[in-house]
Amino acid sequence: LLLGTDEKKVESEAETVATQLRDASTQCQVLGPVAAPIARIQGRYRVHILVKSPSRNALHGVLDQLGEQKKARRKGVDRIIDVDPYSML
């Protein structure tokens, strides 16, 4: 989940992250980015990216790379990584 107050920045960062995830592993399927079912909460726009993989190790490897790149993220856009989410609202 990516979220922030500037809709264009959030969408742009989501596209960048999705591309990075697709390039990081051929074992993972990346779906999205798409607007969250509740696209804005308390003035913050929300975009989902879903990553699926039959290999838990491959999934964690890709997410670890994303976590390392988090330091270089765009200012004003937060990333929330939820492995095995209970709900996607």
N, C-alpha and C positions, 0 to 999 in steps of 0.2 A: 504494500500500500504506500503510495506517495501522496503527500498532502502539503498544502500551502495556501496562502491567501491570494496569490496571483495565478489565475487559471492557466494562462499561457506558459508560465514558467513550469508549472506542475506537469502539463501535457508534454512540454519539450523534454523535461528531465525523464519522464516516463518512457518516451521514445528512446532516449539515450540508454537508459537502464535495460530496456527490453532488447535492444541491439547488442549490448554487452553480454547479456545472458545468453542470447542465441549464439554469439561467437565463442563463448566460454566452453560449451560442451555440445557434442552431437547426441549425447544420451538423454538430454533433457528436452522436453517440449515446452515452448514458451507461448502462452496464450495471452493476448492483449498487447498493449495496454488498452483498457476500456474504463469509462467512467464507472465509479462504484454505484450500486443500486441507489444509495442515498448519496448523490454527487456532491452535496455541500452541507456541512454541519458547522454551525457557529462561525460562518464566514470563511471556512477552510475547504478548498476544493479537494476531492479525493479521487484517485485513479488506481485501479487494480491491475496487477500483473500476476498471472498464475503460472507457476513452474511445476511441471509434472515429470516424473521419471520413475522407471521400474527399479532403478538402483538408488537406494537411500544414500550410499556413499557418493555417487555422482551428484545428487541433489545437494548434499551438504558441501561438497567441494565447490560447486558453483556459488552457493550462498556465502561461503567463506571468502571467495574472491570479491563478491559484491560488498561484503562487510569491510574488506580492506580498502576498497575504493570509496567508501562512505566519507572518508576524510576529505576527499576532493569533490564532494557533492556541491551542487549549485546552492548558493545562499538563498534561504527562504523556502526551501523544499525539504521536508523531512521524509525519511524512509522508515517504514515499519515492516520488519520481516517476521512472519508468523508461520512456523512449520506446523503442518496439520491443523489448520484453522478450524475452530468449532463452528464459526459463522462467518459469512463474507459480506455482511451488511455493514 
